[in-house]
Amino acid sequence: MIKKIEHLGIAVNNIEEATKTYEALLNVPPYKTEIVEREGVKTVFFECGESKIELLGATREDSPVGKYLSKQKEGIHHIAFFVDDLKSEMKRLQSEGFQLLSEEPKAGADGKSIVFLHPKSSHGVLVELCEDRT
Ligand code: CMX
């Protein structure tokens, strides 16, 4: 079951500059910075009530965020929903006709197992499903 919006991912051109901007905006320092090599991304996380903001900077031009930023302006890149049972939610969404971008959950940033849905499945929004990695 989808429980809440876990975070919003924001693709940025300059992660250091964006970190200062969001620190000033949210009035809290980031609680985590993490590079996810497989995704070619540097992430910076801020708490925002029950949800989080994840800044995404590309570490490689051919990564998903690098490709995104080469085609579009920086801005909201994805919405991540927290689920209580990722595999059963993947099965449910597949049977509803959503296109999953991987058949198995992957290790994502911030201790999560993650799966993305293709933005064409959800009216132009890249959706991430995540659960706590055990
Ligand atoms: N939001 C909305 N639409 C997006 C998008 C995004 N973030 N990224 C790409 N698209 C759209 C493109 O605009 C394009 O649309 P058109 O066909 O209408 O032009 C379409 O999707 C295909 O895009 P593309 O540039 O050809 O890129 P790819 O097909 O190579 O990849 C996607 C697109 C979504 C499959 C790929 O980015 C992906 O696998 N994403 C999931 C992984 C990811 O984003 N990782 C980074 C975050 C990691 C983290 O959070 O830690």
Residues whose N, C-alpha, C, O or C-beta is under 5 A from the ligand:
A	BS01	CMX	E39 V41 P64 V65 Y68 H77 L101 A109 F116 P119 G124 V125 L126
